[in-house]
Amino acid sequence: MRGRKVDYTAVLIAYFSFIVLGMPGALLGIVWSPHIRDSFALELDAVATLYITLNVGYFVASFISGRLFSRLNIGLLLAGGCILAALAFAGYAIAPAWFVIVVLGFVAGFGGGILDGGMNIYFAAHFDSRLMNWLHACFGIGSTIAPFIITIVLANEGSWRAGYWMIAGLYVLVAALFYITRARWLPLNIHHEQATAAPHASVRATLRLPIVWVGIGIFALFAGLEASTGQWSKSIFFESRGVAEAVASNWVAFYWLSFTIGRIVFGFIVTRIEAGRLIRICMAGALAGMALLVWNPFPESGVVALALFGFMFGPIFAILVTATQERMGSLHAANAIGFQVAAATVGVGLLPGVLGVAGVNFGLESITVALLALVIVMAVLYELWRRMPVRSSAAYQSVMQFDPPK
């Protein structure tokens, strides 16, 4: 908590919103193959088109979120983003053709990006890494609940469309909560209960920092790895390794549950261990989990690998967001975090689709090898990020280009 009493009503609403935010991606991993594919007669890698539109919308919203949330009423912005997402997912539920879902993906992504980018910026500005980790644990709760719910629906001969009706309704509820409590969502610069006018660096000034670009790469890889593992694990287990469909679906749900448990557990210890050391521990565990997924030494090793990978990989995002706030300071942090969340959407938008194409051309097992290689790349980038200076001389001189508060 940063210089003021924690508003736990706002925190609980934020946590609920992230539960809802985590549901659509995990739901898609379950209903895509074979249910949506059969409904529209699609190939395995056709999901790439939806990921592109979803994440273009997410990217645009996240990229501008730093500017929007430093200028406008935060509660109203969050409510508006949720309404857009609700309309899009309701459209999924009634879509007569695949292209309708693809088009609506931009709207769903934009609404989700407003919520995701804005909430990360808000928590980094006002709360500590413990509450930030638990915020992201709530995302994992949503990602865990959604597969279990839709698996039950499908097992009882229900439609995949029911899952999207559920998500649309939940987004409407979250939007109402944000609107009702809009006065609670404080400006990003609050010190000792008083708003202070603080400069915000221009987008150009922040982008001149080399460390920002390395951070962008890390977040793109993190989100792409997280989404790709959730998206393709069921197909790998069910279609390549002969695991029963219901069991494979439950293993994917357990993957998301391990994310959640990891974020909860690390939320308790993040203030006791130096962040750099903690991230290194998490990276090592994630590498071990992904290596086990590639190796597959016994039939049940898949679920063990997913559990280990999820538990160790999940906390990294929140710790890095908080570290960005601390390293960049109030001048650049909102922009930098917005860029990082935007980069995460690029990773989600590109990596699962690219790996799907690889799976079609080289076999589904090639996806696991690619995932392991990308975890290694991410670990190398993190080591580079933690050693880089925060300012380059050109970027530091451009600080005076900040936009004054309105």
Number of C-alpha atoms within 10 A of each C-alpha: 15 14 11 13 11 12 11 9 11 18 17 12 15 21 22 20 27 26 23 27 26 24 23 20 18 24 27 21 24 31 20 19 19 14 16 18 17 11 13 12 12 15 12 17 17 16 22 20 18 21 24 23 22 28 29 22 25 32 30 18 27 33 25 19 29 27 19 16 23 20 13 12 15 24 22 19 21 30 25 20 24 31 21 22 29 28 19 24 26 21 21 25 19 14 15 12 11 19 13 15 22 21 17 24 27 24 24 30 28 27 30 32 33 31 26 26 27 30 22 22 25 23 24 26 22 21 18 17 24 21 20 26 28 25 28 25 31 25 24 31 26 25 30 26 20 26 28 19 14 25 22 12 15 17 11 9 9 13 16 21 19 17 26 24 18 19 22 25 17 19 25 18 18 22 24 18 19 24 17 13 15 18 12 14 16 17 18 22 17 17 12 10 11 11 12 13 11 14 17 24 23 19 19 14 21 27 17 17 21 17 22 25 18 18 24 23 20 26 29 24 26 24 21 25 24 23 19 25 24 26 25 22 27 26 25 22 23 17 15 13 16 12 19 12 16 16 14 23 24 18 24 29 29 22 28 32 23 25 29 28 22 26 32 23 16 26 24 14 13 19 12 10 11 10 17 15 10 18 23 15 14 23 22 16 18 26 23 16 26 24 19 22 24 19 14 15 10 8 11 11 16 26 23 17 23 27 25 22 29 30 26 26 27 27 28 23 21 24 23 21 26 24 18 22 20 13 14 20 14 17 18 25 26 30 28 28 30 29 28 28 29 29 28 27 31 25 28 27 28 18 24 26 24 14 23 23 18 17 20 14 10 12 13 22 18 17 24 23 15 14 24 20 13 17 22 14 14 19 21 13 16 20 13 13 19 15 9 13 11 17 16 14 9 11 18 14 11 16 18 14 15 17 14 12 11 7
